[in-house]
Amino acid sequence: VKSLSKSEVEKNDKQNRNWNWKDKKWDFAKQRCKANPGYLLMDGLCMALHMVYHTNSFQECILETTSRGGDADTTGAIAGQIAGAIYGNKQIEELNWKDYVDKWTINK
């Protein structure tokens, strides 16, 4: 957790313990997350921080995060909470996503 909070590689193990979410080229640990990136808590949080750090709006953050695959609903939820706190309710309301979600859930 300390390495994640500092955005650094843990124990010089870049292949399996790279928490440097500020690095533009950061990606999940290939061996640990081969099939399902984001399923582990540290990976999901690292991905969320990475996407918030490297995007410029709430919408861009959510779309980029959820388009990466893996456990996209979890990483999107984490990133959305952080991005929402940064960009504020106004950016969220301007998207009108709630209207689309409401229509989708009502028609199910």
C-alpha positions in Angstrom: 0.0 0.0 0.0 2.9 2.3 0.8 4.3 1.9 -2.8 0.8 2.5 -4.2 0.4 5.7 -2.3 3.8 6.9 -3.5 3.2 5.7 -7.1 6.3 3.6 -7.2 7.6 0.1 -7.9 7.6 -2.2 -4.9 10.8 -4.1 -4.1 12.3 -3.4 -7.5 9.8 -5.9 -9.0 8.4 -3.9 -12.0 6.9 -7.0 -13.5 4.7 -8.0 -10.6 4.6 -5.1 -8.1 4.5 -2.0 -10.3 2.2 0.6 -8.5 3.6 3.6 -10.5 0.2 4.8 -11.7 1.7 8.2 -12.6 3.7 6.5 -15.4 1.8 7.1 -18.7 2.8 3.6 -19.8 1.7 1.8 -16.6 -0.2 -1.4 -17.0 -1.4 -4.3 -14.9 1.1 -7.0 -13.8 0.9 -9.3 -16.8 1.4 -12.6 -14.9 -0.9 -11.9 -12.1 -3.7 -10.3 -14.1 -3.4 -12.2 -17.4 -7.1 -13.1 -17.8 -8.8 -10.5 -15.6 -7.1 -7.2 -15.0 -8.4 -5.2 -12.0 -9.8 -8.1 -10.0 -7.3 -7.6 -7.2 -7.8 -4.7 -4.9 -4.4 -3.1 -5.4 -4.7 -3.5 -9.2 -8.2 -2.0 -9.3 -7.2 1.0 -7.1 -4.0 1.5 -9.1 -5.9 1.5 -12.4 -8.4 3.9 -11.0 -5.7 6.3 -9.9 -3.9 5.9 -13.2 -7.0 6.8 -15.2 -7.9 9.8 -13.0 -4.4 11.1 -13.2 -4.1 10.8 -17.0 -7.5 12.1 -18.1 -9.0 15.6 -18.1 -12.7 15.2 -17.3 -15.2 12.9 -15.5 -16.5 11.6 -18.8 -13.1 10.9 -20.2 -12.0 9.1 -17.0 -15.1 6.8 -16.9 -15.1 6.0 -20.6 -11.3 5.2 -20.6 -11.5 3.2 -17.4 -14.5 1.0 -18.4 -13.1 0.4 -21.9 -10.0 -1.3 -20.6 -11.8 -4.6 -19.9 -11.2 -6.9 -17.0 -13.2 -5.9 -13.9 -14.3 -2.7 -15.6 -17.4 -2.2 -13.4 -15.3 -2.2 -10.2 -12.4 -0.1 -11.6 -15.0 2.3 -13.1 -16.8 2.6 -9.8 -13.5 3.4 -8.0 -12.4 5.9 -10.7 -15.9 7.4 -10.8 -15.8 8.1 -7.0 -12.4 9.8 -7.2 -13.1 11.7 -10.5 -16.5 12.8 -9.1 -14.8 14.2 -6.0 -12.3 16.1 -8.3 -14.6 17.3 -11.1 -17.7 17.8 -9.0 -21.4 17.1 -9.5 -21.8 19.6 -12.3 -19.8 17.5 -14.8 -21.7 14.4 -13.8 -25.1 16.1 -14.2 -24.2 17.6 -17.6 -23.7 14.1 -19.0 -27.4 13.1 -18.5 -26.3 9.5 -18.1 -28.8 8.9 -15.3 -31.6 9.4 -17.9 -30.1 6.7 -20.1 -29.6 4.3 -17.2 -33.2 4.9 -16.0 -34.6 4.1 -19.4 -32.5 1.0 -19.7 -33.5 -0.3 -16.3 -37.2 0.5 -16.7 -37.3 -1.4 -20.1 -35.8 -4.5 -18.7 
